[in-house]
Amino acid sequence: MRSISPIDIEGVYKDYIDVKQEENRVERYEGNEHWYHASGAGSCSRKLYFESVEKAEPSNPLDEKTKRLLRLGNVVHEDIQSSLTHTRTNISTNSSTNNSNYKDSTNTEKENKNKEKEIEFDVEGEVKIKELNVRGFYDIVAKDNTLLEQQKVYLYDIKTCGGWSWKMKFGRNKQMNPSIHYELQLGTYGYAVREMFGQLDGMFLYYYNKDNSDMRAVEVPLTYVSRAYLFWRNINDEHKQGLPDFRVGVSPVQKWQCNYCQFRSHCNPPT
């Protein structure tokens, strides 16, 4: 006989996720509704219009399973970011993680002596591109001081995915025409990071497989910085004319996305 828990743990967790989601909304977005979200780079133009121009309320809320998946992604983000700020390192960008790579943070004299050789991490940094009305938060900026000639600045964005998405990305039979949504999102952060730090020497998507905890970094060409800028400039120009028309490839980017869009009821896409 199937046992039934006397405590509704699922319900308690649902309420907790809702609270954390609201805290995140208030902290990050309340009062900033007029900005485009950098995470929307490469998204449907009509969706972006409803979200940031009309500031419409989402009409199709996420289901509880999707909320739990998003929360799991947030936990992975927070854990990786915390590991970088917790441990101060002098590792090179390509070295493996072993005891000899970690600097003894309790040795103040050694710390000061090797300060110029450290890799510094900035995490969860807010960016604003005022000319494009775009705002967002990058995951990780690594400032590498281990090289003799000069500091290098690298940008990382963490992406969690399930086994199927991982297979389509890294498996033998890779997806032939993959979405470039993540690359454009990273390029958007890259544009802002380059303005903030005066340089950008590399960008990486760091994938985490939620099914088996595999992790893999993929370098993204810096050309996506200019491609992201062009995307947002076109969005701004198009939205000045009002609500965009339906154009598959732009509005929506892919037709199947309409089935999952939180603004579907506002949009009423053709079947």
N, C-alpha and C positions, 0 to 999 in steps of 0.2 A: 504494500500500500504506500502511495506517495505521501511523504510527510509534509506538513504545512508548518512553516515557521510561525511561532506565536508573536514575533515582532516583525513589523513591516520594514525590513532593512532597505528594500528597494525604494519604498516611499520616503524614508528618511534621507536616503542618498539623493533622491530626486529633489527634495526641498533644499538640500545643501548645495547642489549644482545650481539651482535657480538663484540662490542667494549669492553665490560666487559670481555667477553670470551678471547679475544686477550690479554687484560691486565693481566688476570690470567695466561695465557700461558707463557707470557714473564717473569712475576714475579716468577713463580714457576718452570717452566720447561726449559726455554731457556738456553742452555749451560749444561743442565743435561740430555740430551736425552739418554745417555748411561746407566742410571740407570733403573732398573726395578721399576715400580710404586707399592708401598705397597698395593694400592687399587686393584691391579690385582691379589692378592692372591686367589688361587682357580680357576683362569681363565684358558682358553684354552692355552695349551703350545705353539701351533703354533701362536696364536694371540700375546702372549708375545714375541715370537721370532721376528715377523714382527715389533712389536712396539719398542723394546729396543735393539735388536741385529742388525737387518737390518736398523732400524730407518726409516721405510717406511712411506710415507705419507698416511694417511687414504684415501681410494678410495671411500668410501661410506659415505659422510658427513651426519650429523644428520639433520632431518627435523625440520622445525620451531616449531612445536608443542612440540617435544622432547626437544628442546632448552629452551622453556618456562618452561617446567616441571623441568628441571635441574636448571634453574634460581630460580624457586620457592623454590627448595630444598636448594639452596645456601642462600637465604634470611632467611629461617627458621634457618639454621645453624648460620648465623651471628647474628640473634636476640637472640638466646639462649646463645651463647657465650658472647655477649655484656651484657646480664643480669647478668652473673656470674662475669664478671670483673667490672661491675658498682656497684654492691651491695656486700659489704664485710659482711660476716655473721659469726655467731658462732653457727649455727644450728648443731644438731647431724644428722648423715646420715639418720636416719629413722624418723625424726620429720616432722610434717606438717608445711606448711608455714603460719605463723601468725605473728602479730606485735611483740610479745614477743621474737621471734626467731632472730630478727635483731638487730645488735649492732649499737648504735648511733655513726656513724663515725665522728661526729663533736666533740665528747668528747675525746680529746687527751689523758687525764690521764687514762680514762677508757680503751681506745684503747690500750695503752701501757701495762696496767695491765693485760688485757685479751688476749694479743697477742698470748700466747702459746695455747689458746683455739680456735683459728680461724680455718676455713677451707680456704685454699688458692687454687686458681684456676689458672692453666696455660692452655691457649687455643691456638689452631692453631700452635702447636709446630712442627718444622721440625725434622725428625729423619733420620738417615742414619745407615744402617747395612752394613759396608764395606765388611765384609767377604762374604756376599751374594749378594752384589751389588744392594741393595734394599734401596729405598728412599721414604719418604712420609711425611704426616702431620697428627698428631693426632688431634682430636677435643678438648677433655677436659682431663686434669689430675687434680684430686682433692687431695690435701694433707691435710688430716684430723688430726688436732692437738687437737681435743676435748677429746680424750681418755687419761687417766692418764698414762698408761704404756708406750706408744710410738706412734709416728706418723704412720698413715696408708696412703697408696698411692693407689688411685683408678683411673682406666682408663675408659672413656666413649666415645662412638662413636655414633653420631646422624644419624638416618636413617629416611628419609621421605618416605611415601608410600601411595598408594591409598586405597580405601575401600576394593577392592578385595584382595589385598595382605595382608591387615590387617586381613581380614576374614580367609584367609588361614593360618595365623600365630596364631591368637588368637580365632577364631570362634569355634563353636561346632564341625564342621567337618574339623579339621585341616589337612593340607597337610601331607600325610603319610611319604614321603621321601623328606623333605625340603632341599634346597641347603645350604651348610655350607660356602658359599663364604664370607658372612659377618663375620662369626666367625673366619675364617682364616685371613681375613683382620685385625680384631681386635687383633688376636694373634700376627700378625706381628708387629703392633704398640706396643703390650705388651712386646715383646722381647726387643725392643729398649728402651722402657720406663724403664724396669727393669734394663737395663744397665746404663741408665742415672741417675736414682734416687736411685739405689742400692736396690730396693725392688718393689714388685707389689703385692698388697693384694686383688685385685678384679678387674674384667672387666665387663662392662655392655654395651649392645646395647640399645640405648634410641630411641624408635620408636615414630614418630609423624605422625598421620593420616591426610593427606592433605584434606580429604573430610569432616571431622567433628572436627578436632583439638584434638582428643583424644591423650593422651601421655601415654607411658608405658615403664618401664625399664625391661630388661631381663638380668639376670646374666649369663655370659658365663664362663664355667669352665676354670681354668688356664691351663689345659692340652692342650688347643688350642695354647698356646705359643710354646710348643715343636712341635705340629703338623704343625704350620705355618713354623717353622724353617725347618722342614723336607721337606715341600712342596718346599720351595725356594732352598734348597740344591739339591733336585732332578731336579728342573728346570735348575739350573746352570750346573749340570752334563750332562743333556740331551742336552742342547744347545751347549755344547762344541763339540758335535758330528754333529752339523749342524741342518737344519730344521727338526723338528720331523715329524714322519709319522702320518697319521690319525689313531687315536685310540679312539673310543667313550668312554668317561669317563675321558679322559685326553686331547685329541685333536680331537674334542671338548669335553668339560665336559658333555654337553647335546646337542644332535644333532640340536634341534630347534634354538639354539643360533647362528648358522651359518647365519640364515636369517637376523639377526640384527647386525652382526659383521661389523665394519668399515673397516676391512681388507679382506672382502670376495673376492674382485676382485683379490687381490694378492694371496689368498689362493686357490681359485677355488675348493671348497670342492665337494666331490662326492654327487650326488643327491640321 
